[in-house]
Amino acid sequence: MKSIVSSKGQITLPARIRLKMGLTAGTPVRFEFREEGVLLRKGDAAAHPVDRVFGRLRLELPVDALLNAMRGPRLAARSGRGSRSGRARRR
């Protein structure tokens, strides 16, 4: 099996390798230099510290409601308008 490096430095992994290793879009991979070449390893799914704790908080209210309680409702919610101020946009 082989692949060609694109002008952006990207390669396409052959389907057999993706299936055998369980690689899907977004799966992290690691590259290791070896004497005989480069080794591709499937990375940890939660390599980033935030990923390790994501989803563990059990909140009594939705995040938007908590943020509104902490810092007040957003301008768009108060005025009934979009995210822009009340002034007309000048061109």
C-alpha positions, 0 to 999 in steps of 0.5 A: 500500500502507498499514498502520495503527499499532497502540496499541503503535506497531507496524505490519504491513509488507505482504507484497509489501514483505517478500518484495521486501526479503527481510524475515523475522522477526528481520530488523533494519531501520533508519528514516531521516528524509528530507525527503519522509518516512521511509525503511525500510532493511534493516539489517545482519544482524550489527549488534551486535559480538557477532553479528559473532563469534558461532560463530567459537570452535572449542571442544574441549569443549561450553560446559557442560563448560568451565564445569563445569571452570572453576567446578565442577559446578552444584548440580543436577548435584552433588545430583541435584536441581532448581535449588532448595536441599535445603530444602523450600519453605515456603508 
